[in-house]
Amino acid sequence: MLSNYIKIAFRNLWKSKGYAAINVVGLSVAFVISTFLFLTTYFQLSFDSFHTDGDRVYKANLFFNDPEKASYSGTLPLPFTPALKAEYPEIEAAARLMNGSNVVEYKGKFFDKNVMFTDPDFLKIFSFPLLKGNRATALNDRSNIVISQSMAKAIFGKEDPMGKRVLLGRDSNAKEFTVSGVLADFPTNSTIQYDAFIQITNAGNYQSDKDKWDAMSHAAYVKLSPNVSRATVENRLKSFATKYFSGDIEKLKKKGAKPDERGDLFAIRLQKLSDIHFNTETGGKSGEPITLIYALAGIGFFILLIACINFINLSIARSFIRAKEVGVRKSLGALKTQLFVQIWGEAALICFVGFLVGMVLTYLLLPAFNTTFQGKLTLDYMLQPDKLVLILSLFGLVTLVAGGYPALQMSKFNAVDVLKGKITMKRPGFLRNSLIVTQFTLSTLLICCTIIAVQQVRHMRGQPLGFQKEEVISIPVGNQEDGQLVLKRMRNRLASDPTIIAITGSGVNLGLGKDRSTSRSVMGFTYKEKEISTDWLQVDYDYLKTLNIKLLSGREFSPAYPSDTLDRVVITESMAKMIGEKDPVGKYFQTDTAGVKYQIIGLVPDFHLYSSKSEKKPITMYLAHSQPISYVFVRVAPQSLAGSMDKLKAVWKEVAPKSEFIGSFMDENTNAWYKGEEQLSKIFSLASSIAILLSCLGLFAVALMVIEQRTKEIGVRKVLGASIPNIVFILSQDFVKLVVLAIVIATPLAWFFMQKWLDGYSYRIEISAWIFVLVGMAAILIALATVSFHSIKAALMNPVKSLRSE
């Protein structure tokens, strides 16, 4: 019997190749897109999930209930963690973590590596596999260094790295460290990324700041004892906050701050390890909120749902063609169960083929998907036992929903009525209409969201940055060369070159260059009883000239004034507004009561230093020849732009022979600020295109079903004199009404969701009503075009033939 069912299934599918092809294409495309979106969602949600006891690991953050806006800070003072561990026995382990980069020297060879500062407890908190060494003692000595597997291979090759000594730093500042452990490389879904770890006591600012509670410099992680809740610890930390952060609490009180719903003006809050990746405010690196990740999963589900709806509609449409077959089989004694199994088996076969094609396409298209969306997806996630069970369950559910319902309906046909030709659907069913409305609601929603997202990205791209990014090349210096010396050499080497307009240096890149690195220094101090917070930006001579930033008043830094390297600053308009000075040039301020007294020598317009998504922040620029230059900026003449990169590369080999040339144009670097939004718009564009395509396939199926049922009616209307346009209008109007209803439902939903998304941007577009009007008209036209294929074909049919066949 089973072999008979399979033979009949193959014969029926071969006989209806067009029907089978549409279903296979629809399902395979839906499987591919859904798989990509589900893999992306899983990868993002799996960040830091590989750590043993990760549910007991938290990141400590400071909470400020500022009257203007409540905020969190993930940067803490050096004495915080030792005091916390000493005073609270329920904290099993605690470790500080400070970013760092360094030059590693071994046998005369130099390597740029990300050497991070931490405490011995780091290896007790995080379960990165230790391939060599003792986890309990690897970081106990100040001169110990634990390196990654890839760093060990790069530096030592096939040698055993254990016990080997390396130098960290340059020249007279170099320190010797002994390799005491080798860690496995961090997984791609790890927030913490590293090449090596040394004790935080080796950090340059450790001795000066180890007892300062107002010098914020690092992140702190804690591991709670078993059976200790986060809420309990946070409640106990209120007294700790009052004891050590009384100054911050007093400042908040002076600003008129009021306690939040938990009764806190200032508090220490613990953030779950699984949440860190998504929170950029406290040190996460994703840049996209977790709601976006859930939205991607939702889109994948919607596309799969649309494909199932199509399958159901096509199966129902085909059921009327096969009605006589079902009637004959019933009259010959076939049971409902047998008919259900046969028809559902055909559906399962189509689902299996669609699933198989989808998986093959997923394998083939995965590299292209990763390249397009800068993803790191692999099919390994799908081969895990629990994921295989989930995939097979999903396949079974799709097969049951998409194939089971039509099979059940067909098995219920009355044999006598079918053979008499009385199987009809006088009025469209509620289910069919609901499916069409659902399809076009989702499609319209995705199209509206896509257009708004693209408009927002364009708006941000067109937002004035406050500096001229074109014709400027940014070159990272790296750790193996002295940036100040490299900048001086470049100025001397290119001084007589007419194609070079200006050269300068900075401690911070503008945008993300090829080194994919960025850093930020924020200075807080009190000025005339006002709390000031400003970006503290190191620059060099000709910074304003190179970036074409105009002076509003005063002057810029100049070699003619030696004191500029000691205590002079140039500030932006928002900084002047923050300190309450309309004419700030000549005014003085101190960042520390016992520190340097800075004089303001120049005022410039605001400009975006880190991102154009938020408002321009106050910036204070200073010049310090004692601090390293991290980036060299070169402005070239427009007419020589084509060959400028090659020229600078050749010069770089002369002035910085130890450092690799990885220069890039600044306009490309600033474009990286919009990477998240561009990826979002691409994903929405792809999803909306697939959704509208699948929806049209579904509408195509329903139109076929309805017109098959109304063949006799069409013939009668033509005999009575109805014109072709008349018939097309009659057949299309019901579908247009459903599409209009879908637009009415989708429009407020799209407006609501995109308003919420746009609220995260200081510079944002206003959503125009024309977007919804145009999308609605496009949806109606697409629906009309889809339905018209069958409508016109039916209207052109010879009425005598249609009436005779009925």
C-alpha positions in Angstrom: 0.0 0.0 0.0 2.8 2.4 0.9 4.6 1.8 -2.4 1.3 2.4 -4.2 0.8 5.8 -2.4 4.4 6.8 -3.4 3.8 5.9 -7.0 0.5 7.8 -7.2 2.1 10.8 -5.5 5.0 10.9 -8.1 2.5 10.5 -11.0 0.3 13.3 -9.7 3.2 15.7 -9.1 4.7 14.9 -12.5 1.3 15.5 -14.1 1.1 18.9 -12.4 4.7 20.0 -12.8 3.8 23.7 -12.7 2.0 23.3 -9.4 4.8 21.3 -7.9 7.5 23.8 -9.2 5.7 26.8 -7.7 5.5 25.0 -4.3 9.1 23.8 -4.3 10.4 27.2 -5.3 8.3 29.0 -2.7 9.2 26.6 0.1 12.9 26.4 -0.8 13.3 30.2 -0.9 11.4 30.5 2.4 13.6 27.8 4.0 16.8 29.6 2.8 15.8 33.1 4.0 14.4 31.8 7.3 17.5 29.7 7.9 19.8 32.7 7.4 17.7 34.8 9.7 17.3 32.1 12.4 21.1 31.4 12.2 21.8 35.2 12.6 19.4 35.3 15.6 20.9 32.3 17.2 24.5 33.5 16.7 23.7 36.9 18.3 21.8 35.4 21.2 24.6 32.9 21.8 27.1 35.5 22.7 29.0 34.6 25.9 26.8 31.6 26.5 29.7 29.1 26.4 31.1 30.1 29.8 30.5 27.5 32.6 28.4 29.1 35.4 27.7 32.0 33.1 24.4 32.6 34.9 26.4 33.6 38.0 28.7 36.1 36.1 27.8 39.8 36.0 29.3 43.0 35.0 29.3 45.8 37.5 27.9 49.2 36.3 27.3 52.5 37.9 23.7 53.9 37.7 23.1 57.7 37.7 19.5 58.9 38.0 20.3 62.2 36.4 17.4 64.7 36.1 18.1 65.1 32.4 18.4 61.4 31.7 19.1 58.2 33.7 22.3 56.6 32.5 24.7 53.8 33.2 28.5 53.7 33.1 30.5 50.5 32.8 33.8 52.2 33.6 35.0 51.9 37.2 37.8 53.1 39.4 40.8 50.8 40.2 40.0 50.4 44.0 36.4 49.3 43.3 37.0 45.6 42.7 39.4 44.9 45.6 37.1 46.7 48.1 34.0 44.9 46.7 35.7 41.4 47.0 37.0 42.2 50.5 33.7 43.4 51.9 31.2 41.0 50.4 31.8 37.2 50.9 29.0 36.3 48.6 31.2 37.4 45.7 33.1 34.3 44.8 35.5 36.0 42.4 36.0 39.5 41.0 38.3 40.8 38.2 39.1 44.1 36.6 39.5 44.2 32.8 41.2 47.0 31.0 41.7 47.3 27.3 45.3 47.6 26.0 47.5 47.0 23.1 51.2 46.5 23.0 54.3 45.6 21.0 55.5 42.1 21.8 59.2 41.4 21.1 60.8 37.9 20.9 64.2 37.3 19.5 64.3 40.6 17.7 60.9 40.2 16.0 58.1 42.6 16.8 54.3 41.8 16.9 51.3 44.1 17.4 49.1 42.3 20.0 46.0 43.1 22.1 47.5 42.5 25.6 44.8 43.2 28.2 45.2 44.0 31.9 43.2 41.9 34.4 43.3 40.1 37.8 44.1 36.5 38.6 40.4 35.9 39.3 39.7 36.4 35.6 40.5 32.7 34.9 38.1 31.7 37.7 35.2 33.8 36.3 35.5 33.0 32.6 36.0 29.5 31.2 38.1 30.1 28.1 39.9 26.8 27.8 43.4 26.9 29.2 45.4 24.6 27.0 48.7 24.9 28.9 49.4 26.1 32.4 47.5 26.1 35.8 44.3 28.1 35.9 44.7 28.8 39.6 48.2 30.3 39.4 48.7 31.4 35.8 48.3 35.1 36.6 49.4 35.1 40.2 52.8 36.7 39.4 53.1 40.3 38.1 55.6 39.2 35.5 53.4 36.4 34.1 51.6 36.5 30.8 48.9 34.2 29.5 48.7 34.2 25.7 46.2 32.9 23.1 46.8 29.9 20.9 47.1 32.0 17.8 49.6 34.4 19.5 51.7 31.4 20.6 51.8 30.1 17.0 52.6 33.5 15.6 55.5 34.2 18.0 56.9 30.8 18.9 55.9 28.7 15.9 56.4 25.0 16.9 58.4 25.9 20.0 56.8 25.2 23.4 55.9 28.7 24.7 55.7 27.8 28.4 58.4 29.5 30.4 59.6 31.6 27.4 60.3 35.3 28.0 59.0 38.1 25.9 59.3 41.9 26.0 56.3 44.1 26.1 56.6 47.8 25.1 59.2 49.8 23.2 62.7 50.9 23.9 63.3 51.9 27.5 59.7 51.2 28.5 59.9 47.5 27.6 59.2 45.0 30.4 60.0 41.3 30.5 57.2 38.7 31.0 57.2 35.0 31.3 54.6 32.9 29.5 52.7 31.0 32.2 49.7 29.8 30.2 48.2 29.3 26.7 44.4 30.0 26.3 42.4 28.7 23.4 41.4 31.5 20.9 38.2 33.3 21.8 35.1 32.1 20.0 33.5 34.4 17.4 30.5 34.8 19.8 32.6 36.2 22.6 32.3 39.8 23.7 35.8 39.7 25.3 38.4 39.4 22.6 42.1 39.1 23.4 45.6 38.1 22.4 47.1 38.0 25.9 46.5 38.9 29.6 48.9 40.3 32.2 48.2 41.6 35.7 46.5 45.0 35.9 49.2 46.2 38.3 51.3 46.6 35.1 49.0 49.2 33.7 50.7 52.6 33.2 48.2 54.5 35.4 47.9 51.8 38.1 50.3 53.3 40.8 48.8 56.8 40.4 45.2 55.8 40.4 45.0 52.6 42.5 43.5 54.6 45.4 41.5 57.1 43.4 37.7 56.6 43.4 37.1 59.3 40.8 39.5 58.0 38.1 37.4 55.7 36.0 39.5 53.4 33.8 38.2 49.8 33.4 35.4 47.3 33.5 34.7 44.9 36.4 33.2 41.4 36.4 32.0 39.4 39.4 31.0 35.8 39.9 28.4 35.3 42.7 28.4 32.3 45.0 25.8 29.6 44.2 22.3 30.3 45.4 22.9 34.1 45.7 20.6 36.3 43.7 21.5 39.4 41.9 18.7 41.4 43.6 20.1 40.5 47.0 23.6 41.6 46.2 22.4 44.8 44.5 20.4 45.7 47.6 23.4 45.1 49.8 25.6 47.2 47.6 23.6 50.4 48.4 25.7 50.9 51.5 28.8 50.3 49.5 27.7 53.1 47.0 27.0 55.5 49.8 30.4 54.8 51.4 32.6 55.2 48.4 30.6 57.4 45.9 29.3 60.0 48.2 30.7 62.8 46.0 28.7 61.5 43.0 25.5 61.3 45.1 26.0 64.9 46.3 26.4 66.1 42.8 23.2 64.5 41.7 21.4 66.0 44.7 22.6 69.5 43.7 21.2 68.9 40.2 17.8 68.2 41.7 17.9 64.4 41.0 15.2 62.3 42.6 15.3 58.6 43.5 14.1 56.1 40.9 11.4 53.4 41.4 14.0 51.4 43.4 14.8 54.4 45.6 18.2 55.1 44.2 19.9 58.3 43.1 23.1 56.5 42.5 23.6 52.7 42.6 25.8 49.8 41.6 23.8 47.5 39.3 24.8 44.1 38.1 24.3 43.3 34.4 23.9 39.7 33.2 26.7 38.3 31.1 24.2 37.4 28.3 23.1 41.1 28.1 26.5 42.7 27.8 26.9 42.2 24.0 23.8 44.2 23.2 24.4 47.2 25.5 26.7 49.7 23.9 26.1 52.2 26.8 28.1 50.0 29.2 30.7 48.5 26.9 28.9 46.1 24.5 30.1 46.0 20.9 27.0 45.0 18.9 25.6 48.5 18.4 22.2 47.0 17.7 19.5 46.5 20.4 18.3 43.0 21.2 14.9 44.0 19.9 16.4 44.0 16.4 17.6 40.5 16.8 14.1 39.3 17.8 12.8 41.3 14.8 15.0 39.2 12.5 13.6 36.0 14.0 10.1 37.4 13.5 10.8 38.2 9.9 12.1 34.6 9.4 8.9 33.3 10.9 6.7 35.5 8.8 8.4 34.4 5.6 8.0 30.8 6.6 4.3 31.5 7.4 3.7 33.2 4.1 5.2 30.1 2.3 2.9 27.8 4.3 -0.1 30.0 3.4 0.8 29.7 -0.2 1.1 26.0 0.0 -2.3 25.8 1.6 -3.9 28.0 -1.0 -2.3 26.2 -3.9 -3.4 22.8 -2.4 -6.9 24.0 -1.9 -7.0 25.4 -5.5 -5.8 22.1 -6.8 -8.3 20.2 -4.7 -11.1 21.3 -6.9 -9.3 20.0 -10.0 -8.8 16.7 -8.2 -12.3 16.6 -6.8 -13.5 13.9 -9.3 -10.5 11.7 -8.5 -11.4 11.9 -4.8 -15.0 11.1 -5.6 -14.2 8.1 -7.7 -11.8 6.7 -5.0 -14.4 7.2 -2.4 -17.1 5.4 -4.4 -14.6 2.5 -4.8 -14.4 2.2 -1.1 -11.4 4.5 -0.1 -11.6 5.6 3.5 -11.1 9.2 4.7 -7.9 8.1 6.5 -6.5 6.6 3.3 -7.3 9.6 1.2 -5.8 11.9 3.9 -2.6 9.9 4.1 -2.2 9.9 0.3 -2.9 13.6 -0.2 -0.8 14.6 2.8 2.0 12.3 1.6 2.1 14.2 -1.7 2.3 17.5 0.3 5.1 16.0 2.5 7.0 14.9 -0.6 6.8 18.5 -1.9 7.9 19.9 1.5 10.8 17.5 1.6 12.0 18.4 -1.9 11.6 22.1 -1.0 13.5 21.6 2.3 16.3 19.7 0.5 16.7 22.3 -2.2 16.6 25.0 0.5 19.4 23.4 2.5 21.5 23.0 -0.6 21.0 26.7 -1.5 21.8 27.6 2.1 25.1 25.8 1.9 25.9 27.4 -1.5 24.8 30.9 -0.5 26.2 31.1 3.0 29.6 32.6 2.0 27.8 35.3 -0.1 25.4 36.0 2.9 28.4 36.4 5.3 30.2 38.7 2.9 27.1 40.9 2.2 26.1 41.2 5.9 29.6 40.9 7.5 28.3 37.8 9.2 30.2 34.9 10.9 27.6 32.2 10.4 28.5 28.5 9.9 26.4 25.5 9.4 28.0 23.9 12.4 25.2 25.4 14.5 22.7 23.4 12.6 24.5 20.1 13.1 24.2 20.1 16.9 21.8 17.4 18.1 19.4 19.9 19.8 19.4 22.1 16.6 18.7 19.1 14.4 15.7 18.1 16.5 14.5 21.7 16.2 14.9 21.8 12.4 13.2 18.4 12.0 10.4 19.5 14.3 10.0 22.7 12.2 9.9 20.7 9.0 7.3 18.4 10.5 5.2 21.4 11.6 5.4 23.0 8.2 4.4 19.8 6.5 1.5 19.2 8.9 0.2 22.7 8.7 0.7 23.3 4.9 -0.2 19.8 3.7 -2.5 18.5 6.5 -5.2 21.1 6.2 -5.9 20.8 2.5 -5.6 17.0 2.7 -8.2 17.0 5.5 -10.6 19.2 3.5 -10.3 17.0 0.4 -10.9 13.8 2.3 -14.2 15.3 3.5 -15.6 15.8 0.0 -19.0 14.0 -0.5 -18.5 11.4 -3.2 -22.0 11.8 -4.7 -21.8 15.6 -4.8 -18.4 15.6 -6.4 -19.4 13.1 -9.1 -22.5 15.3 -9.8 -20.3 18.3 -10.1 -21.8 20.0 -7.1 -18.6 20.7 -5.2 -18.6 24.5 -5.1 -17.5 27.4 -2.9 -20.3 30.0 -3.2 -18.6 32.6 -1.0 -14.9 33.0 -0.2 -14.1 31.3 3.1 -13.0 33.3 6.2 -9.7 31.3 6.3 -8.8 32.1 2.7 -9.4 35.8 3.2 -7.5 35.9 6.4 -4.5 34.2 4.8 -4.5 36.7 1.9 -4.8 39.7 4.4 -2.1 38.2 6.6 0.3 37.8 3.6 -0.1 41.3 2.3 -0.1 42.9 5.8 3.3 41.4 6.4 4.6 42.3 3.0 3.3 45.9 3.2 4.7 46.2 6.7 8.2 45.1 5.6 8.2 47.3 2.5 7.3 50.4 4.6 10.0 49.6 7.2 12.5 49.1 4.4 11.8 52.4 2.8 11.9 54.3 6.1 15.2 52.6 7.1 16.8 53.5 3.8 15.6 57.1 4.1 17.1 57.3 7.6 20.5 56.0 6.4 20.5 58.5 3.6 19.6 61.2 6.0 22.4 60.4 8.3 24.8 60.2 5.4 23.7 63.6 4.3 24.1 65.1 7.8 27.0 67.6 8.0 29.8 66.1 10.1 31.4 69.4 10.8 34.6 68.6 8.9 35.5 67.8 5.3 36.0 64.1 5.1 36.8 64.0 1.3 40.4 63.9 0.0 41.8 63.0 3.5 43.7 59.7 4.0 43.9 58.2 7.5 46.9 56.0 8.4 47.1 54.0 11.7 50.6 54.2 13.2 50.4 50.9 15.1 52.4 50.0 18.2 55.8 49.3 16.6 56.6 52.9 15.7 56.7 56.2 17.7 53.7 58.2 16.2 55.3 61.6 17.1 58.5 60.6 15.3 56.6 59.2 12.3 54.5 62.4 11.9 57.6 64.5 12.0 59.3 62.4 9.4 56.3 62.6 7.1 56.1 66.3 7.4 59.8 66.6 6.4 59.5 64.1 3.6 56.4 65.7 2.0 57.1 69.3 2.8 57.9 70.2 -0.8 55.2 68.0 -2.5 52.6 70.3 -4.1 50.0 67.6 -4.1 50.0 67.4 -0.2 47.9 70.2 1.3 48.2 69.5 5.0 49.4 66.8 7.4 48.4 66.3 11.0 48.1 63.6 13.7 45.6 62.6 16.3 45.0 60.1 19.1 41.6 59.2 17.7 40.6 58.1 14.2 37.5 59.6 12.5 35.3 56.7 11.6 36.5 53.1 11.5 39.7 52.5 9.5 41.2 49.2 8.4 42.5 48.6 11.9 38.8 48.5 13.0 40.0 50.2 16.2 38.6 53.2 18.1 39.2 54.8 21.5 37.6 57.5 23.5 38.7 59.7 26.4 36.1 61.7 28.4 37.1 64.2 31.0 34.8 65.3 33.8 35.4 68.3 36.1 33.7 71.2 37.8 33.7 74.7 36.3 32.0 77.5 38.3 30.0 74.9 40.2 28.9 73.2 37.0 29.5 69.6 36.2 31.4 69.4 32.9 31.9 66.4 30.7 33.9 66.7 27.5 35.6 64.5 25.0 39.4 65.0 25.5 41.0 64.9 22.1 44.7 64.8 21.4 45.6 66.6 18.1 48.7 68.0 16.4 49.5 71.1 14.4 47.3 71.7 11.3 44.5 69.5 12.6 41.9 72.2 11.7 43.5 72.9 8.4 43.7 69.2 7.4 40.0 68.6 8.2 38.9 72.1 6.9 37.4 73.1 10.3 36.9 76.9 10.4 37.9 78.9 13.5 35.1 81.0 15.0 37.4 83.0 17.2 40.9 82.8 18.6 43.7 80.7 16.9 44.7 77.1 16.4 47.8 75.4 17.8 51.1 76.8 16.3 54.8 75.9 16.6 55.3 79.7 17.2 53.8 79.2 20.7 55.8 76.6 22.7 53.3 76.8 25.6 50.6 75.3 23.3 52.1 71.8 24.1 51.6 72.4 27.9 48.4 74.1 28.8 46.5 75.4 25.8 43.2 74.0 24.4 40.8 74.6 21.5 37.2 73.9 22.3 33.9 73.5 20.3 30.8 75.6 20.5 28.9 73.0 22.6 31.8 72.9 25.1 31.6 76.7 25.3 27.9 76.5 25.9 28.4 73.8 28.6 30.8 76.0 30.6 28.5 79.0 30.1 31.0 81.2 28.2 29.8 83.1 25.1 33.3 84.3 24.5 35.5 81.6 25.9 38.8 82.5 24.3 41.3 83.5 27.0 39.3 81.8 29.8 41.0 79.2 32.1 39.8 76.0 33.7 41.2 73.1 35.6 40.3 69.4 35.3 41.9 68.7 38.7 42.2 71.2 41.6 45.9 70.3 41.9 46.5 69.9 38.2 47.2 72.0 35.1 45.4 75.2 34.5 44.3 75.2 30.9 43.7 78.3 28.7 41.3 78.3 25.9 42.9 79.7 22.7 40.4 78.9 20.0 36.7 78.2 19.4 35.5 76.0 16.5 32.1 74.8 15.3 30.8 71.4 16.7 31.7 68.3 14.7 31.0 64.6 15.0 33.9 62.7 16.5 32.5 59.2 17.0 29.1 58.9 15.3 26.5 61.0 13.5 23.7 59.0 15.2 23.7 61.2 18.3 24.1 64.9 18.9 27.5 66.5 18.6 29.3 66.3 21.9 31.5 68.9 23.6 35.1 68.5 22.5 38.3 69.8 24.0 41.4 69.6 21.8 44.9 69.6 23.3 48.4 69.2 22.0 50.9 67.0 23.8 54.2 65.9 22.3 54.8 63.6 25.3 51.9 61.4 24.3 51.9 59.0 21.3 50.2 59.9 18.0 48.0 57.0 16.9 46.8 58.2 13.5 48.3 60.4 10.8 45.9 62.4 8.6 47.0 63.6 5.1 44.9 66.0 2.9 45.8 65.6 -0.7 44.9 67.8 -3.7 41.7 66.7 -5.5 43.5 66.4 -8.9 46.1 64.0 -7.5 43.6 61.8 -5.5 44.0 58.8 -7.8 47.6 58.1 -7.1 47.9 59.5 -3.6 47.4 56.2 -1.8 50.3 54.5 -3.7 52.5 57.5 -3.1 51.9 57.6 0.6 52.4 53.8 0.8 55.9 54.3 -0.7 56.7 57.1 1.7 55.4 55.1 4.7 58.0 52.4 4.1 60.7 55.1 4.5 59.2 56.9 7.6 57.7 53.9 9.4 59.5 50.7 8.2 58.3 48.6 11.2 54.6 49.5 10.7 52.3 48.1 8.0 50.7 50.6 5.8 46.9 50.3 6.2 45.7 53.7 5.1 42.2 54.4 4.0 40.1 57.4 2.9 38.3 59.1 5.7 35.0 59.2 3.8 35.1 55.4 3.7 35.9 55.3 7.4 32.9 57.5 8.4 30.7 55.4 6.2 31.4 52.6 8.7 29.3 54.5 11.2 26.2 53.5 9.3 27.1 49.8 8.9 24.4 48.6 11.3 21.7 50.7 9.6 22.8 49.7 6.2 22.8 46.0 7.1 19.3 46.5 8.6 18.0 48.1 5.5 19.6 45.3 3.3 18.0 42.6 5.4 14.6 44.4 5.3 14.9 44.9 1.6 15.7 41.2 1.0 12.9 40.1 3.3 10.3 42.4 1.9 11.2 41.4 -1.7 10.9 37.7 -0.8 7.7 38.4 1.2 6.0 40.2 -1.7 7.1 37.5 -4.2 5.7 34.8 -2.0 2.5 36.7 -1.4 2.0 37.1 -5.1 2.4 33.4 -5.5 -0.3 32.9 -2.9 -2.6 35.4 -4.6 -1.9 33.6 -7.9 -3.1 30.4 -6.3 -6.3 31.9 -4.9 -7.1 33.6 -8.1 -6.8 30.3 -9.9 -9.1 28.6 -7.4 -11.8 31.3 -7.6 -11.8 31.5 -11.4 -11.9 27.7 -11.7 -15.1 27.9 -9.5 -16.6 30.8 -11.5 -16.0 29.5 -15.0 -19.7 29.0 -15.7 -20.6 32.4 -14.3 -18.0 34.0 -16.6 -19.5 32.2 -19.6 -23.0 33.4 -18.8 -21.9 37.0 -18.3 -20.2 37.0 -21.7 -23.2 35.5 -23.4 -25.3 38.3 -21.8 -22.9 40.9 -23.3 -20.4 41.6 -20.5 -17.2 43.2 -21.8 -13.7 41.9 -21.1 -12.8 44.9 -18.8 -16.1 44.4 -17.0 -15.3 40.7 -16.3 -11.7 41.5 -15.2 -13.1 44.2 -12.8 -15.7 41.8 -11.3 -13.0 39.1 -10.8 -10.4 41.5 -9.3 -12.5 43.6 -7.0 -12.7 41.1 -4.1 -9.0 40.6 -4.1 -8.3 44.4 -4.2 -10.6 44.8 -1.1 -8.5 42.3 0.8 -5.3 44.0 -0.2 -6.7 47.4 0.8 -7.7 45.9 4.2 -4.1 44.6 4.6 -2.7 48.1 3.9 -5.0 49.6 6.5 -3.8 47.1 9.1 -0.1 47.4 8.1 0.1 51.2 7.9 -0.3 52.0 11.7 1.9 49.1 12.6 4.7 50.3 10.4 4.3 53.8 11.6 4.4 52.7 15.3 7.4 50.4 15.0 9.5 52.7 12.9 8.8 55.7 15.2 10.1 53.7 18.0 13.2 52.8 16.0 13.8 56.4 14.9 13.5 57.7 18.5 17.0 56.3 19.0 18.5 58.9 16.7 19.2 62.5 17.4 19.1 63.4 13.7 16.2 61.6 12.2 13.7 61.9 9.4 10.0 62.6 9.9 7.9 59.7 8.5 5.9 61.0 5.5 2.4 59.9 4.8 3.4 59.6 1.1 5.4 56.5 1.9 2.3 54.6 3.0 0.3 56.0 0.1 2.9 54.9 -2.5 3.5 51.5 -0.9 -0.3 51.0 -0.8 -0.7 51.9 -4.4 2.2 49.6 -5.4 0.7 46.7 -3.4 -2.7 47.2 -5.1 -1.0 47.3 -8.6 1.0 44.2 -7.8 -2.1 42.4 -6.7 -4.0 43.5 -9.8 -1.2 42.4 -12.1 -1.1 39.0 -10.3 -4.9 38.4 -10.5 -5.2 39.9 -14.0 -3.3 37.1 -15.5 -6.1 34.6 -14.7 -8.8 37.2 -15.0 -7.9 38.2 -18.6 -7.4 34.6 -19.6 -10.8 33.6 -18.2 -12.4 36.7 -19.9 -11.0 35.8 -23.3 -12.2 32.2 -23.1 -15.0 31.1 -25.5 -18.2 31.2 -23.5 -19.7 28.2 -25.5 -16.7 26.1 -24.5 -16.8 27.1 -20.9 -20.6 26.5 -20.6 -20.4 23.1 -22.4 -17.6 22.0 -20.1 -19.6 22.9 -17.1 
